Amino acid sequence: VGTVNGAVHVGENAEVGAVTDVNGPIELASHVSAASVSAVNGPVTLGEAARVSGGVETVNGEITLSRGAEVGGAVKNVNGHIVLNGAHVGGGLAA
């Protein structure tokens, strides 16, 4: 799933592969499962109990992981913030 100059919203309980976006936000609703998430110039939000088996990355945006969200890989951000609210990150944080 991907877009340029648009937004990506994955609704509750969905299962997707890689999610990418350039110049827009990515939002995974609660209980979504994704392989990886990558954004440039946009925020990334993982809802409650959302799961990403790989990593979550953004450049020029904020990453927010809600309560119960899980990321199997690393969470990486360049020129932005990382906000964790009771989430689990298996691969470390880099900002």
N, C-alpha and C positions, 0 to 999 in steps of 0.2 A: 504494500500500500504506500503510495507516495504522491507528492504534489509539489509544484513550484508556484509561488505566489498565491497560495491558497491555505486552507486549514484542513487538518485531519482530526476527525472525532470518531473514535471506535466505541460503539455502544456496549452496554452491559452484557457480560457473559460471552462475548465474542472471542474467537481464537484467530489470530492472524500471524503472518510471518514477519518479515522486516517492515518497519514503519519509518518513512523518511519524509522530510519536508524542508523546503528552502523558502524563507521569507514568510513564515506563518506558524501558527501554534499547532502542537500535537497534544491531544487529550485522549487518554485511555480511561474509560469509565470503570466502575467497580467490577471486579471479577473478570477482567479481560486478561487474556494470555497472548503474549507477543514474543517473537524470537529476539528482536532487538529494536531500539529506537534511536534515531539520529536526526538532529535538526540544526539548521544554520539560520541565524537571525529570527529565532522564535522560541517561545517557552515550551517546555515539556511538562505535562502534569499526568501523574499516575494516580488513579482513584483508589478507594479502599480495596484492599486485597487483590489489586492488579499484579500480574506477574510477568516479568521479562526474563527469559532464560539466559540471554546474553547481556550485552551492555546497554547503557543509556548515555548518549552524548549530545551536547549542544555547544554551539559557538554563538556568542552574543545573545544569550537567553537564560532564563531561569529554569532550573529543574526542581519540581516539587513532587515528593513522594508522600502520599497520604498514609494514614494508619493501616498497617497490615500489608502494604505493598512490598513486593520482593523483587530484587534484581540479582540474578545469579552472577553476572559479571561486574565490571567496574562502572561507576558513575563518574563521568568526566565532563567538565565545563570550562570553557575558555571565555573570559570576559563576561562572567555572569555569576549567579548565586546558586547554591544547592541548599534546599530546605527539606529536612527529614522530619516526619511527624509519626514516630512509632513504626518506621519502615525497617526492612532488613536489606543490607547490601553485602553480597558475598565476595565481591572482587575489589573492594576498596574505593576510596574517593580521591578525585584529583580536580583541583580548581586552579 
